Structures are given as C-alpha cells and as structure tokens.
Amino acid sequence: MEKWAVVACDQYTSEPQYWEKTDSIVGSAPSALRLTLPEVYLEDEDVEKRIEDIHKTMDEYVGNGVFKEYKNALIYIERTQDDGKVRAGVVGAIDLEMYDYRKGSKSQVRATEATVIERIPPRIRIRSGAPIELPHIMILIDDDMKTVVEPLEAKKGSMEKLYDTPLMQKGGSVKGWLLGEEDKNAVLSALDKLADIDAFNKKYGMNEQNALVYAMGDGNHSLATAKEFYEQLKRANPDKDMSKHPARYALVEIVNLHSPALEFEAIHRIVTGVDEQKLMGYLSEKLGLSESGSDGMQSFAAVSGGEEKKLYITNELSKLSVGSLQTALDEYVKINGGKIDYIHGEEVVKELANKANSVGFILPDMQKSELFPTVICDGALPRKTFSMGHAWDKRYYIEARKITE
C-alpha cells in the first residue's frame, strides 16, 4: 500500500525531482502513480502517450484483480499528517447534479475560488476513455456540532479495516474503515440536516433559497472536470436517461471545517514590473488606505525596498482583505501592466520585494469561520486566497471508483 498511494497530481508542479523519486520508490509495483498524470508533465511532448498508458494500465488493474470492490460504500479515514495531527474524513460519491462551479452559484456543492476554465480540457482528455477515477478532492462541511465525521471515531473498532499504511515522501500515514449500514445511514442523515434551509439561514443570518453544504477545499479543478465530462456525456446522448450513469458522481473526501488538523494559511502577493509609487497611490485611492486602524478592519502589509508598512482598508471591495486587495491589483495591472505572483511564506515575499519595480503584499491568515459566509455572500473567493497545509499533507490517491457503465 505504501507504494500504491501517491500524492495529488497537482502538487510539486515545479519539482520534477519529487516525481522522479516517487517513480523510483514505486518501481514495478502496482501503484496509483501509473493511473494518474502528475501535472509537472502536462506540457511534455509525450503527454498523449502518457494518457494512453494510463488508460491501458487502468484496464489491466481492473482486469487483473488489483482492486477489491465495495458497492455503495462509505469509508471513514484517519490521516496522520507529518506533524502528527490526525485529520478525519469520509470518502464517498458526490452528486454532480448538485454542483455548479460558476461564480454566483447557489448549488449545494460550490467552488470556493474562481475556476480557471483553461485547466479543464487537458484533464478531460485523461477522464475520457478512463474506466475509473481516483480522487484527490477534499470537500469541507461546516459542522460545528460535529455530527457527521467525528462520531465514527468511537465506532471504528466494530468496522472492517480496509487499509493501514505509511505514506511515502513525508505523507505521514492513513487508515481506512468500511462503514456498516447503520453508520452509513447516520452519516447521510446528519448531512441532510446540514442541508435544512431553515437551520442554514438561522445559522448564518441569511435568507437564502438553497443551502451551501459542501465547499471545495482541495481539487476544485478535478471536480470541475468531472462535472464538465458528465455534462458532455449528457449532450452526446440527448435521448438517453443518464440519471443512473456512474459518471454522474465523483469520488471525494469530506472533512469537517472544524477539524483541529485543518489549518488555513494565507497566500501572499508580489507584483513586479511596476512603478512602486504609482501602484501604491492607486491602491491608496481605490481602497482608502490608512496607516491607522483597529482590530477587525481589513488590512495587509506592503513591502518594498526593505520597508514594511501595515495598511488598513477603509473602502472594502470584498468581505476579505485578500478580496479587496486582489480586485484593486487586477484592475491596476490590467490598465498599467505588471505581473502578480502568488507566494507561500512571508520571508520569500520580503526577499522578492527588495528587487526594483516590485511591491510585496503580506496578507493575514484567513479564519476558517470566514469561509462559508464569504462564499455564500461573495460567491467564489479570489484565486489563491488560502492554502490548506503543506504539499505533503494533501490527499494521497488510494481509493478508486468506476465511472463507465
């Protein structure tokens, strides 16, 4: 299992050495690495051959009994991260009819950040002709009463353990148990209660027609690909009843937003190729920037030429500091030119902002409690608003699901 499980394909996209090491670890053993396309290779000349090999290997694994099938299953998992914290979740199939990734969507399953449509077609090429899917999608539920995932911890002793394995390359370890019928029904019932519109509106002080139950955490573009693939199937088969087709669903892991192992980290900005004074003048006017402010006000730190200054926003353009700043930066760059890059880690921003014609912006960490209210009110968040943990903490491919009849 340690050679089988590999990290999500959209990680380490600028580190081919990571994937080369993964390949050497796996060797000739059956592995999810042979069923997925690390995005570091997406622009390579042999990408079509890679996709062809993936489909061929999928058929081999399915035909040779590599998989054991559990019909209509839910799996409870406990992922011990590299830092020792345990993140619990439930793996199951989400209904793509209940999902709309477009900004302003009011579906039960919603994107939390803007979907880049250009990233979908190459992923559809992999999904087309594939008999199975492997998920790295993590979806968040705002279950402050801990009714869905947490009760399963006390019951795992009576469940069938499906796997228990270390994960390569700092991934920690993971265990998975099969839910019995009673526990499965309890999970589904608890999820239904989160979808109750009256309770939802009372909780958030809203007057919505539809509840937001499932907010994307990781794998936004993978779920968007599954959705678009399913919609293409429907368009190609207008006279066929697709309601029972397996491609109507996508395999995901749901995790409670309130899990102590789940931490949101800010993604900072660096803008290069600009006149620093002109940019800051524009932002000052657009956002009503002030050097004095109070707790609770939107703010960020601007860094340029070795100087760092905390600034408060008096003219908010979004419910979050990052949203207000991103809106203004996008407008400025569109008019005046320049390039916006997205950076993990304050020290990296400070280092890059020392270069000429550059300004860095250090943003406060987004609070987990802000996610659902912001998505409800603003729709999808600005791109690169937050990150959930390190690359090695991301979901590893383990389970698979048939998507063909």
Summary of the structure (lengths in Angstrom):
residues: 405
radius of gyration: 22.3
end to end distance: 27.5
largest distance: 66.9
contacts: 1257
relative contact order: 0.17
helix: 37%
strand: 24%
